[in-house]
């Protein structure tokens, strides 16, 4: 609008100049004076700026077209009229030059309050910063890791248990936690807060504590009681930070078997895990096939896929490029909160599904505030909340180490091929996947089930779930996941299960 107005005014100015040059003041001047009137009000520089240009108020007491011009009569006072006309034209030219100094621009305010709201609808997994309520197993010997000749001087494993171990000591179920989960799978008297698998573990639940002795550990490299980067190195008296050796899924499972030895458990009724836990569950059966009666692998794989590696890489980069990360030595300084928060927001994108978010959030706005660069949509608010609520609960270095272990995972790494690795698994296997999972796509679980069958295991069950919750299905879909797990753990499979294992031992 401003540019169009300026062009019109310039055109009128040119007409003024032509009229002045040709001496055509009679009638013409009166017409132009009418044009430069605003509802009968003579336009001053200030009047034009406020009513037409609207860029800024130009304070001026000098009239571009003095009010006296209304007193001129056509055809009279030629010399004075010419003088007045020239003066008006000069005033008007000066005004146009002044207006043109102001750019034709209107932008955003530079304040970003970003007052976010937490959407209250929709199920969410339970994650807490666990600092008590768990037991510990101390392994007071050097623990050798798989890569680079790494050695941890001594090892602490945090674990929790539910139910009772029977006299034969063969009703134990080892539940393997995911990347950021603790040993607190379910609430108990020492820690009454809900666990990360609260609805799946307990009396009468999918993993029935009236039947089974359930064990859950905090993974090696974690920050909830098990030795990890945030632990104190007994040889230096300082936190390991990024001097901690690189760890693998194999290392995590080896540490868990040390715990089982300490508890006097030679054979597990079942090894159950999801995501990272599903990798651990599969690895346990490959490492120690004679010690695992049944295998449950949920939303996991036989080897990490490039897309999954890429997603975790971006999370690690978010943390490592935070200036406060300080090469991992931030424990006595500023915490890399922004990097950790962004990493969690990226992770959340991989944990849930587009169909769920379309149903849950759609394109709903947070409020009716004017649009800005701050979050405007509920989905943005949700991601911000997830990042903010999680970033102080988990150690960033633990996320770096454990996510890297997931990237490196390949069940057949120490074998000539995948069939050679999987043929070691003789026990019944349950594989579960969700169609909406983008972190561990359903084809990976389908592939794992097929590979197990091709490797000679004829007791493989595969369930493909139509769940909205993406990768988080294993945390939220009690009906689909819970029912399948409960049936698998409790069904008598003596012909293809434990009897077969016992026969192989003799």
NULO-178443 format. One line per field, with one value per residue (C-alpha): residue in three letters; x, y, z. Coordinates in pm, 1 decimal. Each point is the difference from the previous one (the first is absolute). Layout:
<nodes>
rest: (ALA	...) .
c1: (X	...) .
c2: (Y	...) .
c3: (Z	...) .
</nodes>
This chain:
<nodes>
rest: (UNK	UNK	UNK	UNK	UNK	UNK	UNK	UNK	UNK	UNK	UNK	UNK	UNK	UNK	UNK	UNK	UNK	UNK	UNK	UNK	UNK	UNK	UNK	UNK	UNK	UNK	UNK	UNK	UNK	UNK	UNK	UNK	UNK	UNK	UNK	UNK	UNK	UNK	UNK	UNK	UNK	UNK	UNK	UNK	UNK	UNK	UNK	UNK	UNK	UNK	UNK	UNK	UNK	UNK	UNK	UNK	UNK	UNK	UNK	UNK	UNK	UNK	UNK	UNK	UNK	UNK	UNK	UNK	UNK	UNK	UNK	UNK	UNK	UNK	UNK	UNK	UNK	UNK	UNK	UNK	UNK	UNK	UNK	UNK	UNK	UNK	UNK	UNK	UNK	UNK	UNK	UNK	UNK	UNK	UNK	UNK	UNK	UNK	UNK	UNK	UNK	UNK	UNK	UNK	UNK	UNK	UNK	UNK	UNK	UNK	UNK	UNK	UNK	UNK	UNK	UNK	UNK	UNK	UNK	UNK	UNK	UNK	UNK	UNK	UNK	UNK	UNK	UNK	UNK	UNK	UNK	UNK	UNK	UNK	UNK	UNK	UNK	UNK	UNK	UNK	UNK	UNK	UNK	UNK	UNK	UNK	UNK	UNK	UNK	UNK	UNK	UNK	UNK	UNK	UNK	UNK	UNK	UNK	UNK	UNK	UNK	UNK	UNK	UNK	UNK	UNK	UNK	UNK	UNK	UNK	UNK	UNK	UNK	UNK	UNK	UNK	UNK	UNK	UNK	UNK	UNK	UNK	UNK	UNK	UNK	UNK	UNK	UNK	UNK	UNK	UNK	UNK	UNK	UNK	UNK	UNK	UNK	UNK	UNK	UNK	UNK	UNK	UNK	UNK	UNK	UNK	UNK	UNK	UNK	UNK	UNK	UNK	UNK	UNK	UNK	UNK	UNK	UNK	UNK	UNK	UNK	UNK	UNK	UNK	UNK	UNK	UNK	UNK	UNK	UNK	UNK	UNK	UNK	UNK	UNK	UNK	UNK	UNK	UNK	UNK	UNK	UNK	UNK	UNK	UNK	UNK	UNK	UNK	UNK	UNK	UNK	UNK	UNK	UNK	UNK	UNK	UNK	UNK	UNK	UNK	UNK	UNK	UNK	UNK	UNK	UNK	UNK	UNK	UNK	UNK	UNK	UNK	UNK	UNK	UNK	UNK	UNK	UNK	UNK	UNK	UNK	UNK	UNK	UNK	UNK	UNK	UNK	UNK	UNK	UNK	UNK	UNK	UNK	UNK	UNK	UNK	UNK	UNK	UNK	UNK	UNK	UNK	UNK	UNK	UNK	UNK	UNK	UNK	UNK	UNK	UNK	UNK	UNK	UNK	UNK	UNK	UNK	UNK	UNK	UNK	UNK	UNK	UNK	UNK	UNK	UNK	UNK	UNK	UNK	UNK	UNK	UNK	UNK	UNK	UNK	UNK	UNK	UNK	UNK	UNK	UNK	UNK	UNK	UNK	UNK	UNK	UNK	UNK	UNK	UNK	UNK	UNK	UNK	UNK	UNK	UNK	UNK	UNK	UNK	UNK	UNK	UNK	UNK	UNK	UNK	UNK	UNK	UNK	UNK	UNK	UNK	UNK	UNK	UNK	UNK	UNK	UNK	UNK	UNK	UNK	UNK	UNK	UNK	UNK	UNK	UNK	UNK	UNK	UNK	UNK	UNK	UNK	UNK	UNK	UNK	UNK	UNK	UNK	UNK	UNK	UNK	UNK	UNK	UNK	UNK	UNK	UNK	UNK	UNK	UNK	UNK	UNK	UNK	UNK	UNK	UNK	UNK	UNK	UNK	UNK	UNK	UNK	UNK	UNK	UNK	UNK	UNK	UNK	UNK	UNK	UNK	UNK	UNK	UNK	UNK	UNK	UNK	UNK	UNK	UNK	UNK	UNK	UNK	UNK	UNK	UNK	UNK	UNK	UNK	UNK	UNK	UNK	UNK	UNK	UNK	UNK	UNK	UNK	UNK	UNK	UNK	UNK	UNK	UNK	UNK	UNK	UNK	UNK	UNK	UNK	UNK	UNK	UNK	UNK	UNK	UNK	UNK	UNK	UNK	UNK	UNK	UNK	UNK	UNK	UNK	UNK	UNK	UNK	UNK	UNK	UNK	UNK	UNK	UNK	UNK	UNK	UNK	UNK	UNK	UNK	UNK	UNK	UNK	UNK	UNK	UNK) .
c1: (0.0	282.3	177.8	-320.3	-73.0	349.9	-27.2	-329.5	145.0	304.6	-231.2	-184.6	330.1	98.7	-329.6	75.0	341.4	-145.8	-268.7	259.1	227.1	-281.0	-159.3	-328.8	-115.5	-358.4	-229.7	282.4	125.6	-344.5	-45.0	332.0	-73.2	-319.0	192.5	246.6	-280.3	-95.0	-376.4	27.3	308.4	318.3	265.1	308.7	311.2	-113.1	-349.6	116.8	241.3	-260.9	-299.9	160.6	347.0	-47.4	372.4	61.6	-146.4	187.1	-28.1	10.4	-173.5	90.7	-279.0	87.7	-304.1	-73.2	-358.1	0.2	-18.9	-373.9	-26.2	154.7	-241.5	49.2	166.2	99.7	342.3	210.2	336.7	-93.4	-176.1	313.7	209.3	-243.1	-22.5	377.4	24.4	-264.3	177.2	329.2	-164.9	-163.7	330.2	166.2	-281.0	30.5	373.6	-61.5	-260.2	221.4	262.2	-235.1	0.9	-323.7	18.8	-193.2	147.4	-33.0	61.2	335.4	-137.7	-46.0	-182.9	-89.1	-237.6	-59.9	-287.4	17.8	-267.5	-163.3	-156.3	158.5	189.9	365.7	261.8	116.7	360.0	147.8	346.6	61.9	247.5	-113.7	-210.2	228.0	248.3	357.1	236.0	367.1	241.5	338.2	210.0	107.0	-275.2	136.6	-206.8	-20.1	155.1	337.8	130.8	-211.7	1.5	-226.2	182.0	-313.5	-366.6	-324.8	-332.2	-323.8	-300.0	-349.3	-205.3	-365.1	-160.4	167.9	271.3	-120.7	197.1	121.1	110.6	-132.6	-294.6	206.6	-88.6	262.2	-156.4	248.8	-50.1	1.9	256.3	-95.8	-193.3	111.6	-34.6	-332.3	-238.7	-273.4	-78.9	69.7	31.2	352.0	-104.1	-377.4	23.7	-137.6	259.4	66.1	-185.2	-242.1	-304.9	188.9	175.3	-183.0	-253.1	-214.0	173.6	174.5	310.5	-181.2	187.8	-223.3	163.2	341.2	295.1	52.6	335.3	74.7	339.4	126.5	215.1	377.2	84.6	-316.6	-36.3	-252.0	232.1	196.7	355.5	6.6	170.1	-137.6	143.4	318.9	310.0	148.2	351.3	-22.9	-273.0	-163.3	-295.6	76.5	-174.6	118.9	300.8	-252.9	71.9	-225.8	-259.5	-210.8	-324.7	214.8	163.9	-338.2	-119.8	324.6	-42.0	-356.6	118.3	248.9	-300.6	-188.2	302.0	3.6	-373.1	55.8	-220.5	134.8	-299.4	-251.5	-360.4	9.4	201.8	-234.7	94.5	-113.6	201.4	354.2	-140.4	-107.4	357.3	122.5	-260.8	105.8	368.1	-51.7	-135.2	289.9	261.6	-146.2	-258.2	-13.5	-92.0	-311.2	-325.1	-200.2	77.4	-220.3	126.6	-226.1	64.1	362.3	215.5	288.9	215.2	-40.5	-123.4	166.0	-314.8	-2.8	371.5	-56.6	-276.2	215.6	301.4	-193.9	-92.0	362.7	109.8	-254.7	164.1	360.8	-37.7	-144.1	291.2	-80.4	66.0	371.8	116.2	-206.2	159.6	-295.2	-66.5	163.5	-114.5	-295.9	-237.2	-60.4	-373.1	-83.2	183.2	-166.1	-341.9	34.3	123.1	-312.3	-228.0	162.7	-33.0	-368.7	-52.1	124.6	-193.1	-354.5	-188.5	-147.4	-347.4	-10.0	107.8	-249.9	-275.2	127.0	116.1	-88.4	74.4	-144.4	143.5	113.0	-209.2	-126.8	317.5	143.6	228.1	370.3	322.4	-89.8	-187.7	-353.7	-129.2	-74.1	246.3	279.5	-103.1	-5.1	354.5	125.7	-161.4	152.8	344.7	-35.1	-141.6	266.1	321.4	90.1	-98.9	268.1	374.9	96.8	315.6	-203.5	-219.1	311.3	150.3	-312.3	-137.2	337.9	-18.2	-338.0	146.4	277.2	-234.3	18.4	-92.2	222.6	307.5	206.3	-127.0	45.8	-361.0	-331.2	-123.9	301.8	-82.2	-374.0	19.5	134.0	-345.5	-197.4	-266.7	-344.1	5.2	-262.9	67.4	-231.7	0.5	-223.5	-94.5	37.6	351.5	245.7	303.2	-11.1	-224.0	-227.4	199.5	288.7	-207.9	-145.7	352.3	118.4	-283.3	76.6	373.0	-67.7	-219.0	254.2	263.5	-192.0	-225.1	-353.5	-141.0	-12.4	-311.5	-29.3	-260.8	-44.4	-201.1	-225.7	92.9	-6.9	285.9	297.7	313.2	-157.1	-255.9	196.6	-54.6	-364.4	-189.2	-100.2	-258.8	221.7	340.8	-116.3	-234.0	258.5	275.5	-218.9	-121.9	350.1	157.0	-272.7	-85.9	140.5	246.2	178.6	13.5	185.2	135.5	164.1	-7.1	182.1	265.7	48.5	38.1	266.1	197.4	24.7) .
c2: (0.0	241.9	-46.8	47.4	323.7	132.9	-73.9	190.1	296.4	8.4	6.6	298.7	172.6	-41.0	158.1	293.4	50.2	-14.4	250.6	231.9	-25.4	68.0	274.4	-187.7	94.8	94.2	-283.3	-254.1	128.6	-9.7	-361.0	-107.3	179.7	-199.1	-323.5	80.0	62.1	-282.8	22.9	377.5	16.8	143.3	-273.3	94.2	-217.6	-136.9	-63.0	-191.1	-212.5	-105.8	-49.2	-134.3	-140.9	-126.6	-58.4	260.8	332.4	281.8	295.7	318.7	332.3	92.0	-69.8	-160.8	178.7	304.2	45.9	338.3	-172.0	-32.2	377.7	12.6	56.1	-141.1	241.6	263.0	90.9	-188.2	98.1	-67.0	-314.0	-121.9	77.3	-182.0	-289.7	-38.5	12.2	-268.0	-220.3	36.6	-80.8	-303.4	-122.1	30.6	-198.9	-282.4	-19.3	-18.8	-273.6	-202.1	-22.0	-226.6	-362.0	-165.1	-265.0	-140.1	-301.3	-200.4	111.6	-124.5	-127.7	-380.6	-90.6	-343.0	-72.8	-366.5	-210.9	-368.8	-199.4	-215.1	-258.5	-323.8	-277.6	45.6	-243.8	31.2	113.7	120.1	87.7	-298.1	62.7	-253.6	-311.7	-233.0	-266.0	-13.7	-278.4	83.5	-178.6	80.5	-117.9	165.2	-20.4	-25.3	159.3	-132.8	291.3	171.0	-206.7	199.7	-89.0	125.5	-43.8	-117.7	-28.7	87.5	-129.6	155.9	-232.8	-46.5	-314.4	-96.8	-331.3	-302.5	-226.9	-362.2	-286.2	-117.6	354.0	-28.3	241.7	316.3	243.5	256.4	321.9	204.8	378.1	242.5	271.2	249.3	-222.1	-94.4	-323.9	132.3	-193.8	-8.6	168.3	-173.1	86.2	142.1	220.6	48.1	218.6	-160.5	-192.7	28.8	-332.2	39.9	-150.1	-293.1	-133.8	-106.5	-246.4	-133.6	228.1	-92.1	-88.2	-150.3	45.3	-263.6	-250.4	142.4	155.3	312.9	176.1	330.8	169.7	344.1	-62.4	30.1	358.3	133.0	260.1	-156.8	-199.9	-208.4	95.3	257.0	323.5	191.6	-255.3	58.3	-170.9	-163.3	39.7	377.2	107.6	193.0	-69.1	-205.1	244.8	-76.1	-200.0	-279.0	-281.5	-50.2	-266.3	-240.4	-189.2	-310.1	174.4	88.3	-359.4	-137.1	225.6	-128.0	-361.3	91.7	115.6	-322.8	-198.4	205.6	-72.3	-371.0	-14.0	-242.1	-4.3	271.8	-85.7	285.8	293.4	289.3	332.1	286.6	236.2	-10.1	-261.7	-207.7	9.1	-109.9	-275.1	-140.8	30.3	-183.9	-300.6	6.4	41.9	-256.4	-212.8	-259.6	253.7	152.5	-195.5	248.2	314.1	307.8	272.3	302.7	284.8	-101.7	-146.1	-227.3	299.9	377.8	157.2	313.2	209.0	-84.6	74.9	338.1	92.8	-80.1	175.8	328.4	-35.8	-51.8	293.3	223.8	-79.1	9.0	339.8	158.1	215.6	-114.9	-362.9	81.9	-326.9	-187.4	163.9	208.8	-156.4	283.3	272.1	108.5	-274.3	-42.5	43.6	142.6	-277.2	-264.4	158.9	12.8	-360.3	-111.1	195.0	-170.0	-336.8	63.1	37.8	-357.5	-145.0	84.5	-10.4	242.7	-158.2	43.4	362.3	73.3	-144.0	153.0	344.7	51.1	360.6	139.2	327.7	56.9	316.7	292.6	208.0	154.1	-238.1	46.5	-200.7	-136.9	-331.4	45.6	-357.0	-255.0	-248.5	256.0	53.0	-376.2	-45.4	288.9	-148.2	-341.4	152.7	220.0	-270.6	-256.1	197.1	11.6	-358.9	-179.8	40.1	126.7	-212.1	-312.4	83.0	36.4	-332.1	-213.2	141.7	-68.7	-358.9	-30.4	136.0	-258.6	-290.3	-300.0	-336.7	-184.8	216.6	-281.9	-264.5	-76.5	92.4	71.5	-358.0	-129.2	237.4	-64.0	-377.4	-1.7	101.0	-318.1	141.6	128.1	356.8	274.3	295.1	302.7	315.9	301.2	103.9	369.1	-30.9	221.2	-56.1	-379.4	-49.2	-302.3	-161.6	-43.5	-211.6	-191.4	-60.3	-118.8	-252.0	-129.8	-27.3	-197.1	-243.9	-28.4	-75.3	-306.5	126.7	-130.8	157.7	361.9	213.9	338.9	268.9	312.1	257.6	271.1	245.9	378.7	50.4	-74.6	-116.8	77.8	-274.8	-229.2	252.0	85.5	-276.9	-222.1	-188.6	-86.9	-39.9	-108.5	-272.5	-145.5	-3.8	-151.0	-280.9	-76.3	-10.8	-211.9	-246.9	-349.6	-51.2	-301.6	-181.2	280.6	189.0	-102.2	-377.6	64.9	204.4	-267.2	-261.3	210.6	18.5	-380.9) .
c3: (0.0	91.5	-331.4	-199.7	189.8	-59.7	-371.8	-16.7	184.9	-226.6	-300.2	142.5	74.1	-364.2	-103.3	231.0	-157.7	-352.8	87.7	152.1	-302.4	-247.7	205.1	10.1	344.4	-74.9	105.5	16.1	330.3	150.4	-111.9	147.3	322.8	27.6	-62.1	276.7	244.1	237.0	56.2	-29.3	231.4	-148.3	10.3	194.2	2.1	332.5	-127.6	-305.9	203.9	254.4	-225.0	-320.4	61.7	356.4	39.0	266.4	103.4	-166.3	233.0	-201.3	30.1	-357.5	-243.5	-329.9	-131.3	214.8	103.7	-172.3	-337.7	46.7	-24.2	-349.7	-279.4	-347.6	-242.7	260.7	143.0	-255.3	142.6	361.7	-108.8	-174.9	305.8	230.2	-240.0	-16.4	379.6	32.8	-250.0	187.3	333.1	-153.5	-153.2	339.5	157.3	-253.3	60.8	374.3	-35.8	-234.6	273.3	190.5	-138.3	-103.2	276.2	290.3	177.9	320.5	351.9	129.6	328.1	22.6	320.8	-135.3	283.7	-63.0	117.3	75.3	-183.2	262.6	-226.9	-111.6	178.9	87.1	131.6	359.7	37.4	327.3	121.6	225.6	279.9	259.5	51.7	-194.3	105.9	-123.0	-93.8	36.2	-230.4	151.5	-290.7	-325.3	-262.4	-351.9	-273.6	-352.5	-190.9	8.8	288.6	244.5	368.7	279.0	334.8	181.8	-78.7	175.7	-133.9	125.5	-6.1	139.6	46.9	40.0	93.7	156.5	-136.4	25.0	150.6	-341.3	-73.4	-353.9	-0.7	-51.5	-278.2	-93.2	-133.1	-202.3	11.1	-291.6	-67.8	269.0	239.3	349.4	194.8	129.9	-222.7	265.0	329.8	330.9	368.6	-33.6	-291.6	-32.8	-312.1	-318.3	-199.7	-371.6	-60.9	289.0	-170.9	-147.9	311.2	315.0	143.6	-284.6	-253.7	-323.9	199.7	297.0	327.1	162.1	-235.8	-76.6	174.2	-207.4	-23.5	-169.6	-15.4	-88.8	-307.1	2.6	-91.0	161.5	272.5	239.8	222.7	-250.5	-90.4	-279.5	-108.8	300.0	247.9	197.1	-132.7	312.5	-138.9	-45.2	240.3	-285.0	-222.3	-306.9	-233.0	-354.4	118.1	53.4	-247.6	-298.4	78.6	-204.7	41.9	55.2	296.2	148.1	-19.9	138.3	303.7	47.7	1.4	273.3	203.6	-72.3	117.8	320.3	51.8	-56.8	-308.7	-258.2	-231.6	-81.7	-68.5	-250.9	-126.5	-85.1	-155.1	-220.6	-218.8	145.5	236.7	-299.9	-127.4	343.9	18.3	-337.2	87.7	329.8	-189.7	-244.3	273.1	240.0	-188.5	272.9	268.7	-161.3	-18.3	-212.0	-191.8	-45.5	-233.3	-45.7	-245.5	-52.4	-277.7	-96.9	-94.1	5.5	-321.3	-151.3	55.0	372.0	24.6	-166.5	242.8	301.7	-152.9	-19.7	367.6	98.8	-214.3	173.2	332.6	-115.3	-169.8	314.1	131.4	353.4	-92.5	29.4	-157.6	258.3	305.1	115.1	339.4	194.5	-238.0	-209.5	-108.5	-377.7	41.5	-341.4	-182.3	213.1	-44.4	-377.6	-5.3	185.3	-233.0	-298.8	172.6	64.9	-374.2	-39.1	292.9	-109.1	-328.9	-249.1	15.0	378.4	-18.8	-273.3	217.0	322.7	-113.2	-365.2	-90.6	319.9	116.9	357.7	26.1	-206.6	35.8	-319.8	-186.7	66.6	-1.7	341.9	13.7	-125.8	-33.6	270.0	-150.3	48.4	359.0	56.2	-131.2	210.9	308.2	-66.6	-33.6	306.1	225.7	-91.1	-46.7	370.4	76.3	-196.3	-33.5	-348.0	-8.3	73.3	-297.6	-217.0	106.1	-3.6	-325.6	-160.7	125.0	-172.9	-323.4	4.6	71.5	-230.0	145.9	-247.5	52.5	151.8	-242.1	-367.3	-76.0	167.2	-34.4	187.4	284.8	14.0	-34.2	355.9	123.8	68.3	231.8	-105.8	-123.1	-4.8	-231.2	12.7	-211.3	-63.8	-352.4	87.5	146.3	-192.2	225.5	-33.3	-306.0	-2.1	-280.6	244.3	238.8	-293.1	-127.5	343.3	24.6	-348.6	71.0	316.6	-191.9	-281.4	262.5	113.7	279.3	-54.9	317.9	-115.3	47.6	-166.4	76.6	-210.1	194.1	-143.3	271.9	-29.6	242.6	-224.6	179.5	337.8	-61.2	232.6	280.6	-64.4	-180.9	289.1	-203.0	-296.6	162.2	344.3	-121.1	-237.0	262.3	270.3	-224.5	-118.8	347.3	156.6	-276.7	47.9	-282.8	138.1	-334.6	-172.3	295.9	319.3	-67.9	-325.5	176.6	262.6	-275.6	-169.8	321.9	39.3) .
</nodes>
